[in-house]
Amino acid sequence: MILVWKLDRWGRSLGDVMTRLQERTTLGVGFVSLTEALALTTPAGRAFASFLGAFAAFAHDVIREAQRAVPRGGVAPQAPNGARVPPGPCCPVAGPCTS
């Protein structure tokens, strides 16, 4: 049996916690969190853990999607009013004109 004070103290991220929980569950080790009233030894606790796993996968996918949305060189330059600025040599945001 593993007894922790808080679930977030057992891992660095929700995905990390879920991986650790799955590893221990396959070994037949019970898990209890004191402050969150989470016990994976009960059917309700196992259902809650599956919800946590779904949220961990969702959070991972959202982060990956946000990372893919940003261009590799960083965020594109913007004009003072927030509009995107097309690339070119006479761009007020990019610097002085070369032509």
C-alpha positions in Angstrom: 0.0 0.0 0.0 1.3 3.5 -0.9 0.0 6.3 1.2 0.6 9.9 0.1 -0.5 13.3 1.6 -1.5 14.8 -1.7 -1.6 13.3 -5.2 0.3 16.1 -6.8 3.2 15.5 -4.5 3.7 12.1 -6.0 4.6 13.1 -9.5 5.7 16.1 -11.6 2.7 16.0 -13.9 -0.7 14.3 -14.2 0.7 12.0 -16.9 3.6 11.1 -14.7 1.3 10.3 -11.8 -1.0 8.2 -14.0 2.0 6.2 -15.3 3.1 5.5 -11.8 -0.4 4.5 -10.7 -0.8 2.1 -13.6 2.6 0.5 -12.9 1.7 0.0 -9.2 -1.8 -1.2 -10.0 -0.4 -4.0 -12.3 1.8 -5.1 -9.4 -1.2 -5.3 -7.1 -0.1 -2.4 -4.9 -2.8 -0.2 -3.4 -2.7 3.6 -3.4 -4.4 6.0 -1.0 -4.2 9.8 -1.0 -5.1 11.3 2.4 -6.3 14.8 1.5 -8.1 14.0 -1.8 -10.0 11.0 -0.4 -8.7 8.9 -3.3 -8.2 5.2 -2.8 -7.6 3.0 -5.8 -8.5 0.0 -3.7 -12.3 0.9 -4.3 -14.3 0.8 -7.5 -15.0 4.6 -7.2 -11.3 5.3 -6.8 -10.5 3.3 -9.9 -13.2 5.1 -11.8 -11.8 8.4 -10.7 -8.3 7.3 -11.7 -9.6 6.6 -15.2 -11.0 10.1 -15.4 -7.6 11.4 -14.4 -6.0 9.4 -17.1 -8.5 10.9 -19.7 -7.7 14.4 -18.5 -4.0 13.7 -18.6 -4.3 12.6 -22.3 -6.4 15.6 -23.1 -3.9 18.0 -21.5 -1.0 16.4 -23.4 -2.9 16.7 -26.7 -3.8 20.3 -26.1 -0.1 21.2 -25.3 1.1 19.4 -28.4 -1.5 21.2 -30.6 -0.4 24.5 -29.2 3.2 23.8 -29.8 2.5 22.8 -33.4 0.5 26.0 -34.0 3.6 28.2 -33.3 5.9 28.6 -36.3 9.3 27.0 -35.9 11.1 30.4 -35.9 8.8 31.8 -33.2 5.8 34.0 -33.4 5.4 36.1 -36.5 5.9 39.9 -36.1 2.8 42.0 -35.5 2.0 45.6 -36.2 1.2 47.9 -33.3 -2.5 47.3 -33.8 -2.0 43.5 -33.6 -2.4 42.7 -37.3 0.0 40.2 -38.8 2.8 41.9 -40.8 3.7 40.3 -44.2 7.4 39.6 -44.6 9.3 42.1 -46.8 12.3 44.5 -46.8 10.1 47.6 -46.1 8.4 46.3 -43.0 8.2 48.9 -40.1 8.3 46.0 -37.5 11.3 44.2 -39.1 13.5 47.2 -39.2 14.7 49.8 -41.7 14.1 49.4 -45.4 17.0 48.1 -47.4 15.8 49.2 -50.8 
